Structure formats: C-alpha cells, structure tokens
C-alpha cells in the first residue's frame, strides 16, 4: 500500500468509526445490545493504529 492508499483508508475508517459511535449512542438510549458495536469500534481502533504505524514508516 502506498502513502495515498493508507491515508484514504484511514479517512474511510474514521468516518466509519464516527458513524458507529453515533449508532452506539442511539442504542444506549434505548438500552440495546452494545457488544457488537463495541467490538467493531475496537477492531477499527486496532486497524487505525496499524495504518498510522505504516504511514509513519512511509514518511521516514
């Protein structure tokens, strides 16, 4: 993956993360099952961390 592809994927994941956070807030208000969304958010955080590390290495 080149630098532009990594940056695009990071932006895409950030948008998805915000969308999931909004969904999570809605579910909290109606006392829904939060576990699947929390797992998705954790997976996105992990992937973002990896992509940011890869981006840092590309910038060196």
N, C-alpha and C positions, 0 to 999 in steps of 0.2 A: 504494500500500500504506500502510495506517495503522500507527501505532506498535505496536498489539497484534499485527497480522499479521506485522510484521517480527520482533517478539520471539518469536512462535510458530515462525516459520521458522528463526530462529537456534537455538532449543532443539532443533528437529527435526534440523537439520544437525549439532549437537553430538552427539546420540545416534547418528546415522549414522556420524559420524567415529570415535567410540569403538568402535562395532561393527566398522568396517573395520580399526581398529588391532588389535583382538583377532584378526581373521581374518589380518591380516598377520603377527602373531606366530606363529600356528599354521603358516602357510606357511613362515616362516623355519625353524621346527623341522624341517620335512620337506623342506627345500630346494626349495620350489615356486617358480613364476614370480611374482615380486613386482611386476613392472612395472605390470600393470593396476590393482592396488590402490593403488600409489603414485600413479598418475595420478588416480585417484578422490579420494584424500586431498588432493592438490594442488588439484583443482578445488573441493573443499569449502572448503579454506582460502581460496581466492580469493573464493568466494561469501560466506563468512562475513565477510571483510574488507569487501566491498561492502555487505552488510547492516548491519554495525556502523557504517559511514560514514553510511548512510541513516538509521539510528536516531539517531546524533549530531545530524544535521541536523534531525530531527523534534523533538529535545529543545531546540533553540535557540529 
